[in-house]
């Protein structure tokens, strides 16, 4: 994770943390999550009346167990506000997965722009919150924007540069919206390393995925950190390197062995993968794959898979990212940096005994 933070901000956050612990009855701070299926804890399931995602997806999560933010809030001692929605893009006026379906969809999957607008509507006085100096807002988005355009990118009908420019500008604009709402501590994730997913391999999109993810993550880091330097009132700002996290953990045999993961190449929920390859409307076929998940469990123990379905990490990886996030947040408050390295990840797995099946619901 890349970090931009001033010494005064570190002191302010640290002092506030001590005060919050010292004052009996002080309000508990909150982690606010705006995002997509990587972070969704049941939003899309509620919107679809329990239909998507179906079992064996765990209780509305796009995984085999709890997701990263459920662990992070327990480790931090925070409340959780999470309206992340599976299938959500950055802005439905620019990119929407539902546009690819052959029939009208009776629901609107909230983009992160929609999620931010909703928060502003229901919390018009957030800037007066007495926990604002400790609250953390996380903006996690971008993968579905890529899925909308991946075949255009693969055939060069759309350039990587234009995709990166549009998405990075949209995301940085949303960071500014979060700041104007009153958030002082803001985290934005970059793109996960989609090039290592079973879907990228199956559709032979590893090269374009790698090019897009690499360029986007570089541009986002530059633009977001430049924005933060000129943004007043921030406590801390952080670019969460989920792309680097996925690349490191999926490629390191030492890490996967320590986690107890035995398969990093194929997914546990497979659906009709041949149909996905042959289908003319591949996005529709991908939706169908998710809908048919309960009939297509391809592994005996999802816990030991890196990927639960062709694009989403399974429970042990989600839990590890939550614990990694806690170490990063702790380092920020202390004015330090927690390096994303094989040694640190292995130490984390050993320290918290993360080489086991994840508890359901999340426990730390």
C-alpha positions, -999 to +999 in steps of 0.1 A: +000+000+000+013+035-009+009+061+018+006+099+019+005+113+054+017+142+074+033+141+108+006+163+122-021+140+108-004+110+125-003+129+159-039+140+155-052+105+147-031+089+175-043+114+201-079+110+190-074+072+193-062+075+228-090+099+237-116+076+223-103+048+244-100+069+275-135+085+276-161+061+289-190+058+266-172+075+237-188+067+203-172+039+184-157+049+151-169+034+118-154+019+087-175+031+057-172+009+026-183+019-009-175-008-034-184-038-055-186-076-051-151-079-035-166-060-005-203-068-007-217-084+025-253-089+012-264-058-006-270-075-040-286-104-022-311-080-006-318-062-039-325-095-057-347-109-028-321-135-019-315-148-054-280-135-062-255-148-053-271-182-045-256-210-024-228-222-022-218-185-020-218-178+017-247-156+029-247-131+001-209-127+000-191-134-033-169-158-016-170-190+005-170-171+037-168-136+053-150-109+034-121-086+043-140-057+058-158-080+083-124-090+098-109-055+096-136-039+117-133-065+144-095-061+145-098-023+146-128-023+171-149-003+146-185-004+135-192-013+098-212+007+073-212-012+040-233-006+010-209-022-015-229-040-042-219-070-063-218-060-100-214-023-091-193-001-114-178+033-106-207+051-124-237+036-142-239+065-166-204+055-179-203+017-174-230-008-163-230-046-164-268-047-167-265-030-201-253-063-215-284-083-205-308-091-233-339-082-212-346-053-189-334-058-153-359-047-127-332-036-103-305-009-104-272-022-092-258+008-072-225+021-086-201+036-061-214+070-073-249+059-063-237+046-030-220+080-022-251+099-033-272+077-010-249+083+019-250+120+014-288+118+014-292+099+046-263+116+064-265+153+056-248+162+089-220+137+088-194+165+090-206+171+126-200+136+137-179+132+169-161+102+155-151+118+122-114+121+131-113+083+135-137+071+109-123+056+077-139+057+043-129+030+018-136+033-020-131-001-036-141-002-073-129-007-108-131-044-116-166-043-131-157-013-152-130-035-167-154-064-172-177-041-191-149-031-215-126-062-215-136-075-249-133-041-265-099-038-248-090-072-260-099-064-296-085-029-294-119-014-301-111+006-270-077+017-260-062+009-226-053+046-223-089+058-227-102+032-202-076+042-177-082+079-181-119+076-177-119+053-147-091+071-128-107+105-133-140+091-120-124+075-090-104+106-080-136+127-084-153+104-059-124+108-035-131+145-036-168+139-030-160+118+001-137+146+014-165+172+009-189+150+028-166+153+057-144+121+057-109+128+070-094+094+066-098+079+031-085+047+015-089+039-022-080+005-036-064+000-069-073-028-093-068-064-082-045-084-104-073-097-127-047-113-150-042-141-125-078-151-123-092-183-138-115-161-159-086-143-176-069-176-184-101-192-197-109-163-220-072-157-229-073-122-216-042-124-194-022-100-216-048-072-219-057-077-182-021-073-172-016-042-194-048-025-181-043-033-144-006-022-145-013+011-163-044+019-143-027+012-109+002+035-119-020+063-131-044+060-101-014+062-077-001+093-094-035+111-097-048+101-063-017+111-044-016+144-063-052+150-053-044+142-016-015+167-015-039+195-024-069+183-004-075+202+028-086+186+060-074+151+055-061+130+084-046+104+062-049+091+026-039+057+014-038+038-019-044+002-010-024-020-033-048-049-037-032-055-071+002-061-055-015-082-027-031-106-052+000-109-074+022-116-044-001-141-026-012-160-057+024-164-071+042-172-038+042-209-031+054-202+004+024-180+011-002-204-004+014-233+015+013-214+048-024-205+041-032-241+034-042-233-002-037-261-027-052-247-059-045-212-074-054-220-110-091-230-111-122-220-093-144-239-069-177-226-084-173-233-121-207-234-137-207-242-174-172-229-182-173-242-218-205-222-224-187-191-211-160-196-237-184-203-265-211-178-257-216-148-280-226-127-250-199-136-225-211-112-198-245-128-199-229-162-197-209-150-167-241-139-150-256-173-157-226-190-143-232-173-110-269-180-110-262-217-116-235-219-089-255-242-066-255-268-093-218-265-102-196-269-071-164-283-086-143-288-055-147-308-023-132-281+000-137-245-011-115-233+018-084-246+002-089-228-031-075-194-038-104-185-061-140-194-052-154-185-086-136-174-118-129-139-104-134-138-066-110-149-039-122-176-014-124-172+023-088-176+034-076-149+010-104-126+020-095-131+057-058-125+050-065-092+033-085-081+063-056-088+086-032-072+063-053-041+062-053-040+100-015-040+100-014-012+075-039+009+094-019+004+126+013+014+109-004+046+095-015+057+130+020+051+143+035+071+114+051+040+100+048+019+068+039-018+066+056-032+036+038-056+013+064-084+013+065-122+014+082-121+048+056-098+063+027-119+049+042-151+061+047-135+096+011-124+096-002-159+087+019-175+115+011-148+141-027-152+137-028-188+126-045-180+093-037-213+076-070-227+087-106-225+074-122-191+081-147-189+109-183-182+098-194-156+108-161-137+110-142-139+143-107-127+153 
